[in-house]
Amino acid sequence: MIQITDKIRIKKLDKINLQLEILEPVNKKDGTVAYEWKWNGYYGDLKSAIGGVLKHCLMELATEDITTLSELIERIDNIDKELKKAVEKL
C-alpha cells in the first residue's frame, strides 16, 4: 500500500491490479459520521494509478474557492510535491 495523502492511497489488489482508494465520510444509521476507504478506480500499473491520483486531486481543486492564478499554481505544486514524496518512498 502507498499512502499518497491523508485521504488518498494506492493499494495492491492482486498480482496485476492496483486500486485507488479515497477516504470519505459515511453517514451511519445512528446519525454519526464515520470515515471509510472507498474504491475510486482500478489500474494495471503504478504510472496509471498515479495519473488517477493526479486526476482526482485536480478535480477536488475545481470544487475549491480559488480566487487567483497564483493560488491555483501553488496548490498544483503542492499536489506534485506530495506525489513525488510518495514515489520516492518506493
MARLUM-758755 format. One record per residue: x, y negated, z of N, C-alpha, C in turn; residue number from 1; chain. Coordinates in pm, 1 decimal, always signed. Atoms other than C-alpha are relative to their C-alpha. Layout:
BEGIN
<rec><n_px>X</n_px><n_py>Y</n_py><n_pz>Z</n_pz><ca_px>X</ca_px><ca_py>Y</ca_py><ca_pz>Z</ca_pz><c_px>X</c_px><c_py>Y</c_py><c_pz>Z</c_pz><pos>NUM</pos><unit>A</unit></rec>
...
***
This chain:
BEGIN
<rec><n_px>+84.7</n_px><n_py>+118.1</n_py><n_pz>+0.0</n_pz><ca_px>+0.0</ca_px><ca_py>+0.0</ca_py><ca_pz>+0.0</ca_pz><c_px>+89.3</c_px><c_py>-124.6</c_py><c_pz>+0.0</c_pz><pos>1</pos><unit>A</unit></rec>
<rec><n_px>-72.3</n_px><n_py>+127.2</n_py><n_pz>+8.1</n_pz><ca_px>+121.2</ca_px><ca_py>-350.1</ca_py><ca_pz>-87.1</ca_pz><c_px>-94.8</c_px><c_py>-109.1</c_py><c_pz>+45.6</c_pz><pos>2</pos><unit>A</unit></rec>
<rec><n_px>+81.1</n_px><n_py>+110.6</n_py><n_pz>-51.2</n_pz><ca_px>-20.9</ca_px><ca_py>-634.3</ca_py><ca_pz>+119.9</ca_pz><c_px>+45.9</c_px><c_py>-127.0</c_py><c_pz>-69.3</c_pz><pos>3</pos><unit>A</unit></rec>
<rec><n_px>-35.5</n_px><n_py>+120.7</n_py><n_pz>+74.3</n_pz><ca_px>-25.6</ca_px><ca_py>-941.6</ca_py><ca_pz>-106.8</ca_pz><c_px>-23.8</c_px><c_py>-123.3</c_py><c_pz>+86.8</c_pz><pos>4</pos><unit>A</unit></rec>
<rec><n_px>+35.1</n_px><n_py>+107.8</n_py><n_pz>-93.0</n_pz><ca_px>-205.5</ca_px><ca_py>-1186.7</ca_py><ca_pz>+123.9</ca_pz><c_px>-78.9</c_px><c_py>+62.8</c_py><c_pz>+114.4</c_pz><pos>5</pos><unit>A</unit></rec>
<rec><n_px>+82.2</n_px><n_py>-51.9</n_py><n_pz>-109.6</n_pz><ca_px>-416.9</ca_px><ca_py>-1155.2</ca_py><ca_pz>+436.3</ca_pz><c_px>-127.7</c_px><c_py>+64.5</c_py><c_pz>-51.4</c_pz><pos>6</pos><unit>A</unit></rec>
<rec><n_px>+128.2</n_px><n_py>-46.9</n_py><n_pz>+51.9</n_pz><ca_px>-718.7</ca_px><ca_py>-1085.6</ca_py><ca_pz>+216.2</ca_pz><c_px>+10.2</c_px><c_py>+85.8</c_py><c_pz>-125.3</c_pz><pos>7</pos><unit>A</unit></rec>
<rec><n_px>-15.7</n_px><n_py>-74.4</n_py><n_pz>+124.6</n_pz><ca_px>-572.7</ca_px><ca_py>-902.1</ca_py><ca_pz>-84.9</ca_pz><c_px>+109.9</c_px><c_py>+104.4</c_py><c_pz>+17.0</c_pz><pos>8</pos><unit>A</unit></rec>
<rec><n_px>-101.8</n_px><n_py>-104.5</n_py><n_pz>-2.2</n_pz><ca_px>-390.6</ca_px><ca_py>-570.2</ca_py><ca_pz>-110.5</ca_pz><c_px>-16.7</c_px><c_py>+91.8</c_py><c_pz>-120.0</c_pz><pos>9</pos><unit>A</unit></rec>
<rec><n_px>+0.1</n_px><n_py>-100.2</n_py><n_pz>+105.7</n_pz><ca_px>-296.7</ca_px><ca_py>-312.0</ca_py><ca_pz>-371.8</ca_pz><c_px>+29.2</c_px><c_py>+133.3</c_py><c_pz>+67.5</c_pz><pos>10</pos><unit>A</unit></rec>
<rec><n_px>-9.0</n_px><n_py>-129.6</n_py><n_pz>-65.0</n_pz><ca_px>-343.7</ca_px><ca_py>+47.4</ca_py><ca_pz>-265.7</ca_pz><c_px>+15.2</c_px><c_py>+108.8</c_py><c_pz>-105.8</c_pz><pos>11</pos><unit>A</unit></rec>
<rec><n_px>-15.4</n_px><n_py>-111.9</n_py><n_pz>+92.0</n_pz><ca_px>-224.5</ca_px><ca_py>+364.9</ca_py><ca_pz>-438.1</ca_pz><c_px>-115.3</c_px><c_py>+97.1</c_py><c_pz>+23.8</c_pz><pos>12</pos><unit>A</unit></rec>
<rec><n_px>+119.1</n_px><n_py>-84.3</n_py><n_pz>-12.1</n_pz><ca_px>-538.3</ca_px><ca_py>+565.9</ca_py><ca_pz>-505.3</ca_pz><c_px>+34.1</c_px><c_py>+147.3</c_py><c_pz>-21.5</c_pz><pos>13</pos><unit>A</unit></rec>
<rec><n_px>-47.5</n_px><n_py>-135.4</n_py><n_pz>+28.3</n_pz><ca_px>-381.1</ca_px><ca_py>+877.3</ca_py><ca_pz>-659.3</ca_pz><c_px>+128.6</c_px><c_py>-12.0</c_py><c_pz>-80.8</c_pz><pos>14</pos><unit>A</unit></rec>
<rec><n_px>-128.2</n_px><n_py>+0.4</n_py><n_pz>+71.6</n_pz><ca_px>-83.1</ca_px><ca_py>+970.7</ca_py><ca_pz>-877.2</ca_pz><c_px>+7.6</c_px><c_py>-103.2</c_py><c_pz>-112.0</c_pz><pos>15</pos><unit>A</unit></rec>
<rec><n_px>-5.0</n_px><n_py>+87.9</n_py><n_pz>+117.4</n_pz><ca_px>-184.8</ca_px><ca_py>+746.6</ca_py><ca_pz>-1166.2</ca_pz><c_px>-80.0</c_px><c_py>-129.3</c_py><c_pz>+12.6</c_pz><pos>16</pos><unit>A</unit></rec>
<rec><n_px>+85.2</n_px><n_py>+118.5</n_py><n_pz>-12.3</n_pz><ca_px>-417.2</ca_px><ca_py>+477.2</ca_py><ca_pz>-1029.7</ca_pz><c_px>+33.2</c_px><c_py>-83.3</c_py><c_pz>+123.6</c_pz><pos>17</pos><unit>A</unit></rec>
<rec><n_px>-10.8</n_px><n_py>+96.8</n_py><n_pz>-109.0</n_pz><ca_px>-377.3</ca_px><ca_py>+166.1</ca_py><ca_pz>-817.6</ca_pz><c_px>-135.4</c_px><c_py>-67.7</c_py><c_pz>+15.3</c_pz><pos>18</pos><unit>A</unit></rec>
<rec><n_px>+129.3</n_px><n_py>+62.9</n_py><n_pz>-26.9</n_pz><ca_px>-674.3</ca_px><ca_py>-1.3</ca_py><ca_pz>-653.5</ca_pz><c_px>+24.1</c_px><c_py>-135.5</c_py><c_pz>+66.0</c_pz><pos>19</pos><unit>A</unit></rec>
<rec><n_px>-5.0</n_px><n_py>+133.4</n_py><n_pz>-58.2</n_pz><ca_px>-709.1</ca_px><ca_py>-373.5</ca_py><ca_pz>-583.4</ca_pz><c_px>-114.9</c_px><c_py>-12.6</c_py><c_pz>+98.4</c_pz><pos>20</pos><unit>A</unit></rec>
<rec><n_px>+102.3</n_px><n_py>+14.0</n_py><n_pz>-103.5</n_pz><ca_px>-894.9</ca_px><ca_py>-439.5</ca_py><ca_pz>-257.3</ca_pz><c_px>+2.3</c_px><c_py>-141.3</c_py><c_pz>+56.6</c_pz><pos>21</pos><unit>A</unit></rec>
<rec><n_px>+17.4</n_px><n_py>+134.4</n_py><n_pz>-54.0</n_pz><ca_px>-1028.6</ca_px><ca_py>-766.6</ca_py><ca_pz>-117.3</ca_pz><c_px>-71.0</c_px><c_py>+12.1</c_py><c_pz>+134.4</c_pz><pos>22</pos><unit>A</unit></rec>
<rec><n_px>+64.1</n_px><n_py>+1.7</n_py><n_pz>-131.0</n_pz><ca_px>-1114.7</ca_px><ca_py>-825.7</ca_py><ca_pz>+249.1</ca_pz><c_px>-114.8</c_px><c_py>-100.6</c_py><c_pz>-3.7</c_pz><pos>23</pos><unit>A</unit></rec>
<rec><n_px>+118.2</n_px><n_py>+85.4</n_py><n_pz>+11.7</n_pz><ca_px>-1470.9</ca_px><ca_py>-960.6</ca_py><ca_pz>+250.6</ca_pz><c_px>-89.5</c_px><c_py>+14.1</c_py><c_pz>+122.0</c_pz><pos>24</pos><unit>A</unit></rec>
<rec><n_px>+94.2</n_px><n_py>-8.8</n_py><n_pz>-111.7</n_pz><ca_px>-1727.4</ca_px><ca_py>-1044.8</ca_py><ca_pz>+518.5</ca_pz><c_px>-123.0</c_px><c_py>+82.5</c_py><c_pz>-38.7</c_pz><pos>25</pos><unit>A</unit></rec>
<rec><n_px>+118.4</n_px><n_py>-83.1</n_py><n_pz>+21.0</n_pz><ca_px>-2016.0</ca_px><ca_py>-799.9</ca_py><ca_pz>+553.9</ca_pz><c_px>-95.5</c_px><c_py>-25.2</c_py><c_pz>+115.8</c_pz><pos>26</pos><unit>A</unit></rec>
<rec><n_px>+101.3</n_px><n_py>+21.4</n_py><n_pz>-103.9</n_pz><ca_px>-2337.8</ca_px><ca_py>-878.0</ca_py><ca_pz>+741.1</ca_pz><c_px>-52.8</c_px><c_py>+134.9</c_py><c_pz>+47.5</c_pz><pos>27</pos><unit>A</unit></rec>
<rec><n_px>+49.1</n_px><n_py>-124.3</n_py><n_pz>-58.7</n_pz><ca_px>-2428.1</ca_px><ca_py>-595.7</ca_py><ca_pz>+977.6</ca_pz><c_px>-147.6</c_px><c_py>-13.3</c_py><c_pz>+36.0</c_pz><pos>28</pos><unit>A</unit></rec>
<rec><n_px>+142.3</n_px><n_py>-0.4</n_py><n_pz>-33.5</n_pz><ca_px>-2782.2</ca_px><ca_py>-494.3</ca_py><ca_pz>+1071.3</ca_pz><c_px>-29.9</c_px><c_py>-72.3</c_py><c_pz>+130.3</c_pz><pos>29</pos><unit>A</unit></rec>
<rec><n_px>+23.3</n_px><n_py>+65.3</n_py><n_pz>-129.1</n_pz><ca_px>-2738.4</ca_px><ca_py>-633.0</ca_py><ca_pz>+1422.1</ca_pz><c_px>+26.5</c_px><c_py>-150.9</c_py><c_pz>-4.3</c_pz><pos>30</pos><unit>A</unit></rec>
<rec><n_px>-19.1</n_px><n_py>+143.6</n_py><n_pz>+16.1</n_pz><ca_px>-2665.2</ca_px><ca_py>-980.9</ca_py><ca_pz>+1283.3</ca_pz><c_px>+143.4</c_px><c_py>-47.0</c_py><c_pz>+10.9</c_pz><pos>31</pos><unit>A</unit></rec>
<rec><n_px>-139.9</n_px><n_py>+37.4</n_py><n_pz>-9.0</n_pz><ca_px>-2289.5</ca_px><ca_py>-976.2</ca_py><ca_pz>+1333.2</ca_pz><c_px>+65.0</c_px><c_py>+7.1</c_py><c_pz>-137.9</c_pz><pos>32</pos><unit>A</unit></rec>
<rec><n_px>-76.4</n_px><n_py>-2.8</n_py><n_pz>+124.3</n_pz><ca_px>-2032.0</ca_px><ca_py>-1026.6</ca_py><ca_pz>+1061.8</ca_pz><c_px>+128.8</c_px><c_py>+77.1</c_py><c_pz>+24.8</c_pz><pos>33</pos><unit>A</unit></rec>
<rec><n_px>-123.7</n_px><n_py>-77.7</n_py><n_pz>-7.3</n_pz><ca_px>-1754.1</ca_px><ca_py>-773.8</ca_py><ca_pz>+1011.1</ca_pz><c_px>+72.5</c_px><c_py>-14.3</c_py><c_pz>-133.1</c_pz><pos>34</pos><unit>A</unit></rec>
<rec><n_px>-79.1</n_px><n_py>+8.1</n_py><n_pz>+123.1</n_pz><ca_px>-1473.4</ca_px><ca_py>-772.2</ca_py><ca_pz>+756.6</ca_pz><c_px>+39.5</c_px><c_py>+140.2</c_py><c_pz>-43.0</c_pz><pos>35</pos><unit>A</unit></rec>
<rec><n_px>-32.1</n_px><n_py>-131.1</n_py><n_pz>+55.7</n_pz><ca_px>-1422.2</ca_px><ca_py>-471.0</ca_py><ca_pz>+529.4</ca_pz><c_px>+74.0</c_px><c_py>-16.9</c_py><c_pz>-131.8</c_pz><pos>36</pos><unit>A</unit></rec>
<rec><n_px>-70.8</n_px><n_py>-0.5</n_py><n_pz>+127.7</n_pz><ca_px>-1189.3</ca_px><ca_py>-391.6</ca_py><ca_pz>+240.9</ca_pz><c_px>-94.1</c_px><c_py>+51.1</c_py><c_pz>-107.4</c_pz><pos>37</pos><unit>A</unit></rec>
<rec><n_px>+89.1</n_px><n_py>-35.7</n_py><n_pz>+110.7</n_pz><ca_px>-1392.1</ca_px><ca_py>-383.8</ca_py><ca_pz>-81.6</ca_pz><c_px>+81.8</c_px><c_py>+17.1</c_py><c_pz>-128.4</c_pz><pos>38</pos><unit>A</unit></rec>
<rec><n_px>-64.5</n_px><n_py>-27.0</n_py><n_pz>+128.2</n_pz><ca_px>-1286.5</ca_px><ca_py>-240.3</ca_py><ca_pz>-416.4</ca_pz><c_px>-19.9</c_px><c_py>-118.5</c_py><c_pz>-94.0</c_pz><pos>39</pos><unit>A</unit></rec>
<rec><n_px>+10.3</n_px><n_py>+108.9</n_py><n_pz>+95.5</n_pz><ca_px>-1210.0</ca_px><ca_py>-502.1</ca_py><ca_pz>-681.3</ca_pz><c_px>+50.2</c_px><c_py>+38.2</c_py><c_pz>-138.0</c_pz><pos>40</pos><unit>A</unit></rec>
<rec><n_px>-44.7</n_px><n_py>-42.6</n_py><n_pz>+132.4</n_pz><ca_px>-1056.2</ca_px><ca_py>-302.9</ca_py><ca_pz>-965.3</ca_pz><c_px>+99.9</c_px><c_py>+113.6</c_py><c_pz>+6.6</c_pz><pos>41</pos><unit>A</unit></rec>
<rec><n_px>-97.7</n_px><n_py>-107.6</n_py><n_pz>+14.4</n_pz><ca_px>-852.4</ca_px><ca_py>-3.6</ca_py><ca_pz>-1081.0</ca_pz><c_px>+101.6</c_px><c_py>-40.5</c_py><c_pz>-105.3</c_pz><pos>42</pos><unit>A</unit></rec>
<rec><n_px>-107.1</n_px><n_py>+33.6</n_py><n_pz>+93.5</n_pz><ca_px>-517.7</ca_px><ca_py>-39.5</ca_py><ca_pz>-1257.9</ca_pz><c_px>+93.2</c_px><c_py>+118.9</c_py><c_pz>-14.8</c_pz><pos>43</pos><unit>A</unit></rec>
<rec><n_px>-88.1</n_px><n_py>-111.6</n_py><n_pz>+28.9</n_pz><ca_px>-279.5</ca_px><ca_py>+204.7</ca_py><ca_pz>-1419.8</ca_pz><c_px>+145.0</c_px><c_py>-24.0</c_py><c_pz>+35.2</c_pz><pos>44</pos><unit>A</unit></rec>
<rec><n_px>-137.7</n_px><n_py>+30.2</n_py><n_pz>-37.5</n_pz><ca_px>+41.5</ca_px><ca_py>+24.8</ca_py><ca_pz>-1329.3</ca_pz><c_px>+4.5</c_px><c_py>-125.7</c_py><c_pz>+86.1</c_pz><pos>45</pos><unit>A</unit></rec>
<rec><n_px>-14.5</n_px><n_py>+111.9</n_py><n_pz>-93.4</n_pz><ca_px>+176.1</ca_px><ca_py>-236.0</ca_py><ca_pz>-1088.5</ca_pz><c_px>-11.6</c_px><c_py>-135.0</c_py><c_pz>-70.4</c_pz><pos>46</pos><unit>A</unit></rec>
<rec><n_px>+6.9</n_px><n_py>+126.5</n_py><n_pz>+74.0</n_pz><ca_px>+210.8</ca_px><ca_py>-507.6</ca_py><ca_pz>-1353.7</ca_pz><c_px>-145.5</c_px><c_py>-41.2</c_py><c_pz>-23.7</c_pz><pos>47</pos><unit>A</unit></rec>
<rec><n_px>+141.8</n_px><n_py>+29.1</n_py><n_pz>+22.9</n_pz><ca_px>-159.8</ca_px><ca_py>-483.4</ca_py><ca_pz>-1439.0</ca_pz><c_px>-70.5</c_px><c_py>-36.7</c_py><c_pz>+130.6</c_pz><pos>48</pos><unit>A</unit></rec>
<rec><n_px>+61.6</n_px><n_py>+27.7</n_py><n_pz>-129.8</n_pz><ca_px>-256.1</ca_px><ca_py>-478.7</ca_py><ca_pz>-1070.9</ca_pz><c_px>+35.1</c_px><c_py>-141.0</c_py><c_pz>+48.2</c_pz><pos>49</pos><unit>A</unit></rec>
<rec><n_px>-41.2</n_px><n_py>+135.6</n_py><n_pz>-39.1</n_pz><ca_px>-55.3</ca_px><ca_py>-795.2</ca_py><ca_pz>-1002.4</ca_pz><c_px>-71.0</c_px><c_py>-102.7</c_py><c_pz>-87.2</c_pz><pos>50</pos><unit>A</unit></rec>
<rec><n_px>+79.1</n_px><n_py>+87.4</n_py><n_pz>+86.8</n_pz><ca_px>-226.2</ca_px><ca_py>-954.3</ca_py><ca_pz>-1303.1</ca_pz><c_px>-142.2</c_px><c_py>-14.5</c_py><c_pz>+52.6</c_pz><pos>51</pos><unit>A</unit></rec>
<rec><n_px>+133.2</n_px><n_py>+4.4</n_py><n_pz>-60.6</n_pz><ca_px>-558.2</ca_px><ca_py>-863.8</ca_py><ca_pz>-1139.2</ca_pz><c_px>-3.3</c_px><c_py>-86.5</c_py><c_pz>+124.4</c_pz><pos>52</pos><unit>A</unit></rec>
<rec><n_px>-9.4</n_px><n_py>+84.9</n_py><n_pz>-119.2</n_pz><ca_px>-446.4</ca_px><ca_py>-1028.1</ca_py><ca_pz>-815.6</ca_pz><c_px>+4.8</c_px><c_py>-146.1</c_py><c_pz>-40.7</c_pz><pos>53</pos><unit>A</unit></rec>
<rec><n_px>-11.6</n_px><n_py>+138.0</n_py><n_pz>+48.0</n_pz><ca_px>-347.9</ca_px><ca_py>-1342.7</ca_py><ca_pz>-1002.9</ca_pz><c_px>-133.9</c_px><c_py>-51.0</c_py><c_pz>-51.8</c_pz><pos>54</pos><unit>A</unit></rec>
<rec><n_px>+131.0</n_px><n_py>+38.2</n_py><n_pz>+52.9</n_pz><ca_px>-681.9</ca_px><ca_py>-1349.6</ca_py><ca_pz>-1184.3</ca_pz><c_px>-98.0</c_px><c_py>-28.5</c_py><c_pz>+114.4</c_pz><pos>55</pos><unit>A</unit></rec>
<rec><n_px>+89.7</n_px><n_py>+19.5</n_py><n_pz>-114.2</n_pz><ca_px>-869.8</ca_px><ca_py>-1310.3</ca_py><ca_pz>-854.9</ca_pz><c_px>+32.5</c_px><c_py>-130.2</c_py><c_pz>+73.3</c_pz><pos>56</pos><unit>A</unit></rec>
<rec><n_px>-40.6</n_px><n_py>+121.8</n_py><n_pz>-71.4</n_pz><ca_px>-669.1</ca_px><ca_py>-1587.2</ca_py><ca_pz>-686.7</ca_pz><c_px>-37.4</c_px><c_py>-125.5</c_py><c_pz>-78.5</c_pz><pos>57</pos><unit>A</unit></rec>
<rec><n_px>+36.0</n_px><n_py>+116.2</n_py><n_pz>+81.9</n_pz><ca_px>-724.9</ca_px><ca_py>-1824.8</ca_py><ca_pz>-978.4</ca_pz><c_px>-150.7</c_px><c_py>-21.7</c_py><c_pz>-1.6</c_pz><pos>58</pos><unit>A</unit></rec>
<rec><n_px>+146.0</n_px><n_py>+13.0</n_py><n_pz>-6.5</n_pz><ca_px>-1099.1</ca_px><ca_py>-1751.5</ca_py><ca_pz>-969.8</ca_pz><c_px>-42.3</c_px><c_py>-63.7</c_py><c_pz>+132.5</c_pz><pos>59</pos><unit>A</unit></rec>
<rec><n_px>+29.4</n_px><n_py>+62.3</n_py><n_pz>-129.3</n_pz><ca_px>-1100.6</ca_px><ca_py>-1842.4</ca_py><ca_pz>-600.0</ca_pz><c_px>+28.9</c_px><c_py>-149.6</c_py><c_pz>-4.2</c_pz><pos>60</pos><unit>A</unit></rec>
<rec><n_px>-32.7</n_px><n_py>+142.3</n_py><n_pz>+11.2</n_pz><ca_px>-933.0</ca_px><ca_py>-2173.4</ca_py><ca_pz>-686.4</ca_pz><c_px>-112.4</c_px><c_py>-77.5</c_py><c_pz>-67.2</c_pz><pos>61</pos><unit>A</unit></rec>
<rec><n_px>+108.1</n_px><n_py>+67.0</n_py><n_pz>+72.4</n_pz><ca_px>-1223.3</ca_px><ca_py>-2253.7</ca_py><ca_pz>-917.2</ca_pz><c_px>-115.0</c_px><c_py>-37.8</c_py><c_pz>+92.5</c_pz><pos>62</pos><unit>A</unit></rec>
<rec><n_px>+109.1</n_px><n_py>+28.9</n_py><n_pz>-92.5</n_pz><ca_px>-1461.5</ca_px><ca_py>-2250.0</ca_py><ca_pz>-620.3</ca_pz><c_px>+39.8</c_px><c_py>-100.2</c_py><c_pz>+108.1</c_pz><pos>63</pos><unit>A</unit></rec>
<rec><n_px>-46.4</n_px><n_py>+94.0</n_py><n_pz>-101.6</n_pz><ca_px>-1247.1</ca_px><ca_py>-2475.6</ca_py><ca_pz>-400.9</ca_pz><c_px>-14.8</c_px><c_py>-144.2</c_py><c_pz>-48.1</c_pz><pos>64</pos><unit>A</unit></rec>
<rec><n_px>+12.3</n_px><n_py>+142.0</n_py><n_pz>+30.7</n_pz><ca_px>-1276.2</ca_px><ca_py>-2852.4</ca_py><ca_pz>-384.0</ca_pz><c_px>+139.3</c_px><c_py>-59.3</c_py><c_pz>-22.1</c_pz><pos>65</pos><unit>A</unit></rec>
<rec><n_px>-130.7</n_px><n_py>+54.2</n_py><n_pz>+36.0</n_pz><ca_px>-962.0</ca_px><ca_py>-2963.8</ca_py><ca_pz>-566.6</ca_pz><c_px>-23.4</c_px><c_py>-129.9</c_py><c_pz>-75.2</c_pz><pos>66</pos><unit>A</unit></rec>
<rec><n_px>+29.2</n_px><n_py>+132.1</n_py><n_pz>+56.6</n_pz><ca_px>-952.2</ca_px><ca_py>-3332.4</ca_py><ca_pz>-649.5</ca_pz><c_px>+108.5</c_px><c_py>-51.6</c_py><c_pz>-94.0</c_pz><pos>67</pos><unit>A</unit></rec>
<rec><n_px>-106.7</n_px><n_py>+51.8</n_py><n_pz>+85.7</n_pz><ca_px>-614.0</ca_px><ca_py>-3382.8</ca_py><ca_pz>-818.1</ca_pz><c_px>+73.3</c_px><c_py>+114.4</c_py><c_pz>-68.4</c_pz><pos>68</pos><unit>A</unit></rec>
<rec><n_px>-78.0</n_px><n_py>-98.5</n_py><n_pz>+73.5</n_pz><ca_px>-399.0</ca_px><ca_py>-3203.0</ca_py><ca_pz>-1069.1</ca_pz><c_px>+119.4</c_px><c_py>+47.5</c_py><c_pz>+82.6</c_pz><pos>69</pos><unit>A</unit></rec>
<rec><n_px>-115.8</n_px><n_py>-39.0</n_py><n_pz>-81.3</n_pz><ca_px>-101.5</ca_px><ca_py>-3206.7</ca_py><ca_pz>-832.1</ca_pz><c_px>-40.6</c_px><c_py>+99.5</c_py><c_pz>+108.8</c_pz><pos>70</pos><unit>A</unit></rec>
<rec><n_px>+49.1</n_px><n_py>-94.4</n_py><n_pz>-100.4</n_pz><ca_px>-310.7</ca_px><ca_py>-3027.7</ca_py><ca_pz>-568.5</ca_pz><c_px>-22.0</c_px><c_py>+137.8</c_py><c_pz>-63.2</c_pz><pos>71</pos><unit>A</unit></rec>
<rec><n_px>+20.6</n_px><n_py>-125.2</n_py><n_pz>+71.1</n_pz><ca_px>-406.9</ca_px><ca_py>-2761.1</ca_py><ca_pz>-823.0</ca_pz><c_px>+134.0</c_px><c_py>+68.1</c_py><c_pz>-28.5</c_pz><pos>72</pos><unit>A</unit></rec>
<rec><n_px>-132.8</n_px><n_py>-54.3</n_py><n_pz>+29.1</n_pz><ca_px>-43.4</ca_px><ca_py>-2714.6</ca_py><ca_pz>-927.1</ca_pz><c_px>+64.1</c_px><c_py>+54.4</c_py><c_pz>+126.6</c_pz><pos>73</pos><unit>A</unit></rec>
<rec><n_px>-55.6</n_px><n_py>-45.2</n_py><n_pz>-128.1</n_pz><ca_px>+61.5</ca_px><ca_py>-2685.1</ca_py><ca_pz>-561.6</ca_pz><c_px>-62.3</c_px><c_py>+133.0</c_py><c_pz>+42.6</c_pz><pos>74</pos><unit>A</unit></rec>
<rec><n_px>+67.6</n_px><n_py>-125.3</n_py><n_pz>-37.6</n_pz><ca_px>-197.9</ca_px><ca_py>-2413.9</ca_py><ca_pz>-496.4</ca_pz><c_px>+42.2</c_px><c_py>+115.6</c_py><c_pz>-89.9</c_pz><pos>75</pos><unit>A</unit></rec>
<rec><n_px>-45.5</n_px><n_py>-104.1</n_py><n_pz>+92.0</n_pz><ca_px>-94.6</ca_px><ca_py>-2220.3</ca_py><ca_pz>-806.9</ca_pz><c_px>+142.9</c_px><c_py>+41.5</c_py><c_pz>+34.2</c_pz><pos>76</pos><unit>A</unit></rec>
<rec><n_px>-137.0</n_px><n_py>-31.4</n_py><n_pz>-41.7</n_pz><ca_px>+270.9</ca_px><ca_py>-2243.0</ca_py><ca_pz>-697.4</ca_pz><c_px>+0.4</c_px><c_py>+86.9</c_py><c_pz>+125.6</c_pz><pos>77</pos><unit>A</unit></rec>
<rec><n_px>+8.5</n_px><n_py>-81.2</n_py><n_pz>-122.4</n_pz><ca_px>+172.2</ca_px><ca_py>-2102.2</ca_py><ca_pz>-355.7</ca_pz><c_px>-40.7</c_px><c_py>+143.2</c_py><c_pz>-31.7</c_pz><pos>78</pos><unit>A</unit></rec>
<rec><n_px>+41.1</n_px><n_py>-134.2</n_py><n_pz>+42.0</n_pz><ca_px>-3.2</ca_px><ca_py>-1807.9</ca_py><ca_pz>-521.6</ca_pz><c_px>+118.8</c_px><c_py>+72.6</c_py><c_pz>-62.8</c_pz><pos>79</pos><unit>A</unit></rec>
<rec><n_px>-116.7</n_px><n_py>-58.2</n_py><n_pz>+65.2</n_pz><ca_px>+306.6</ca_px><ca_py>-1747.2</ca_py><ca_pz>-735.5</ca_pz><c_px>+103.9</c_px><c_py>+44.0</c_py><c_pz>+103.0</c_pz><pos>80</pos><unit>A</unit></rec>
<rec><n_px>-97.0</n_px><n_py>-34.3</n_py><n_pz>-104.7</n_pz><ca_px>+532.0</ca_px><ca_py>-1750.2</ca_py><ca_pz>-425.9</ca_pz><c_px>-44.9</c_px><c_py>+123.2</c_py><c_pz>+79.0</c_pz><pos>81</pos><unit>A</unit></rec>
<rec><n_px>+51.1</n_px><n_py>-115.5</n_py><n_pz>-73.6</n_pz><ca_px>+307.8</ca_px><ca_py>-1503.3</ca_py><ca_pz>-241.1</ca_pz><c_px>+15.7</c_px><c_py>+128.4</c_py><c_pz>-80.2</c_pz><pos>82</pos><unit>A</unit></rec>
<rec><n_px>-16.6</n_px><n_py>-117.2</n_py><n_pz>+85.1</n_pz><ca_px>+312.1</ca_px><ca_py>-1264.3</ca_py><ca_pz>-536.9</ca_pz><c_px>+146.4</c_px><c_py>+41.3</c_py><c_pz>-10.0</c_pz><pos>83</pos><unit>A</unit></rec>
<rec><n_px>-142.7</n_px><n_py>-31.0</n_py><n_pz>+8.5</n_pz><ca_px>+691.5</ca_px><ca_py>-1288.9</ca_py><ca_pz>-568.0</ca_pz><c_px>+48.8</c_px><c_py>+65.7</c_py><c_pz>+129.2</c_pz><pos>84</pos><unit>A</unit></rec>
<rec><n_px>-38.7</n_px><n_py>-60.0</n_py><n_pz>-128.0</n_pz><ca_px>+734.4</ca_px><ca_py>-1213.1</ca_py><ca_pz>-195.4</ca_pz><c_px>-46.4</c_px><c_py>+144.7</c_py><c_pz>+7.8</c_pz><pos>85</pos><unit>A</unit></rec>
<rec><n_px>+54.8</n_px><n_py>-135.7</n_py><n_pz>-5.7</n_pz><ca_px>+510.8</ca_px><ca_py>-907.3</ca_py><ca_pz>-224.2</ca_pz><c_px>+78.3</c_px><c_py>+94.7</c_py><c_pz>-91.2</c_pz><pos>86</pos><unit>A</unit></rec>
<rec><n_px>-74.4</n_px><n_py>-83.7</n_py><n_pz>+93.8</n_pz><ca_px>+701.0</ca_px><ca_py>-774.7</ca_py><ca_pz>-526.8</ca_pz><c_px>+141.4</c_px><c_py>+23.3</c_py><c_pz>+51.1</c_pz><pos>87</pos><unit>A</unit></rec>
<rec><n_px>-135.3</n_px><n_py>-16.8</n_py><n_pz>-54.5</n_pz><ca_px>+1038.6</ca_px><ca_py>-834.5</ca_py><ca_pz>-358.3</ca_pz><c_px>+4.4</c_px><c_py>+104.7</c_py><c_pz>+111.4</c_pz><pos>88</pos><unit>A</unit></rec>
<rec><n_px>+4.5</n_px><n_py>-99.6</n_py><n_pz>-107.6</n_pz><ca_px>+929.0</ca_px><ca_py>-614.5</ca_py><ca_pz>-66.0</ca_pz><c_px>+2.4</c_px><c_py>+141.7</c_py><c_pz>-53.4</c_pz><pos>89</pos><unit>A</unit></rec>
<rec><n_px>-2.8</n_px><n_py>-134.3</n_py><n_pz>+60.3</n_pz><ca_px>+901.2</ca_px><ca_py>-322.1</ca_py><ca_pz>-307.7</ca_pz><c_px>+142.9</c_px><c_py>+44.3</c_py><c_pz>-12.2</c_pz><pos>90</pos><unit>A</unit></rec>
***
